[in-house]
């Protein structure tokens, strides 16, 4: 069903028009229930008229609720059509094989037995000897199909050789104890525990923000020497914003600005203050663009040394 109206979706559609449209779909549903209960008396014309009626109603559908009703009607139509197809007779009363073959032979230029003289003993021989124009029926069939005719066997391949599966012998896997390697044993005292870097760096950013005051977000977090540390700075700054120690706003030029602020109290939340969350994406292209646009040559947040962890006798950074 196709909606050809100018606006496919209109949340401000007239309420009276929507009510009338729902009444129409309810009437179609009721009609479909009657068809399903008396499917033997139903004809293809009944289903066609219902499809046209639903299609006319769908012309006015501009909201999801009415579109759901239209889908329900389409499902009922499909179910009724399938039920009608199952109830069709497939025996001799519906299809006469002998009559079909007689008409097929006549169409291909043969002679029908009905036109032969029953007293003529050579009638059957004349029918068998008459040449049949198979090309004619082939051309008629090709007109109804776009499939390219190919060469193939009507009854399958000429011979079928059954394949015998050869037994596969699997050699027994034997472990060589000389090749075995024992994993390195790690004891708790081998791992040197480090202080919580996150808490330390969040406190560092808080003190730097108090000294700088209001500053452009990109100039504050972007480190032109390290993309990884720029991402880390954004991560640490998110803790200050979450705790209410920093605020994010836009200045008169529309640039994002970050500045320190006092933490909100329980009274502030009682008076209607709400927390908001945003997702900020900082990829390599944005990092390079920020350095170029804001002419960042020195980082406001000093470059940190890469943290390393010692496991056993090796250091991992």
Steps between C-alpha positions, in 0.01 A plus 500: 500500500641835402462840664511774239416794728728800519605445860575134583515589872302776668479496882256794487244322284142605564352298789163455331667370186698247709184381677321455167799308364500264800126440460562406138773252597277348767231451236754334270609273786140400564450428129813285497376301800182423306704387200713267712194344663339434159806439288322243284254764381770761450633584155811669370290806423415535868866507594580739214230743614636485855852572378379801303304624801803469729722665240262795484509530880881479504509813284407696815738322740756740646573348843645174628181393682293500182789340308491213750130451429577489127765233559249294698253521210770386258580201722133402515473524121805279458366241744159495329660459158713210628193338654314528170793343315506204740126445459520473119431154356797326344324183381346405166215742556738795470740376233444245222833361388362331187327816386819697558712260295246497216500879481879507522534259206254702296689820575826343377341401167394147586157344439246464778336158537162670524531601135591150383261241361447237774454230230837579343755244636788722387383797710735425787793447264425829326502680834831346600663571163394867495803727558472732805635853489682518834656832400157659508429400860858600587451851360175532692673394822792739445259790472401438863850450641824697500713201592765410244446143373800275559593149402439239767376148565129462570554197724833592653849375407536188287690313767557549867810370669477476872803650662664293767656684785854385555580426862732754655754378745609753754833460662496506875636823635777444746624781717871559515590598853817668373291755307281592795544849641391607844340846516687765695391497860399844625500571869319786666821669612624504138231753402585850617178674588470863389286777645164575345600710199144604424438667836836673481447634148143618572635704793772643274245612240288661775790710624600604145140601423486717813815682383394553138134589561257478208679354198415347164430127538734395219784728615467346846493127419687474168864406527667572163779257588279198578158395372475230769551749782242734344245219529615435857457870586143488370442190713635662817302820434178297485545412870516869592182570302326198653585615855388855423847648542512618139237632258479496120337788312528695173625859475367780283691359199344155540824336617485237780642643823598314818532666842509403866193536721371416846346158549117507514337418832201280575289816523592590142376163376182541706437836332503340155865463403546202268809317382558471127721265305658540158714272286811672363700335223867588459662318211831555326351725232328726759821515703704616200229748395486651851878552502480677165191714567590613855876518423595283796879475534539435873270287721333667798506164680865385516595184316507206739753221498377170360402270785682168513422180690759243602397135477773258599822622348337697217344845473181560304384847392 
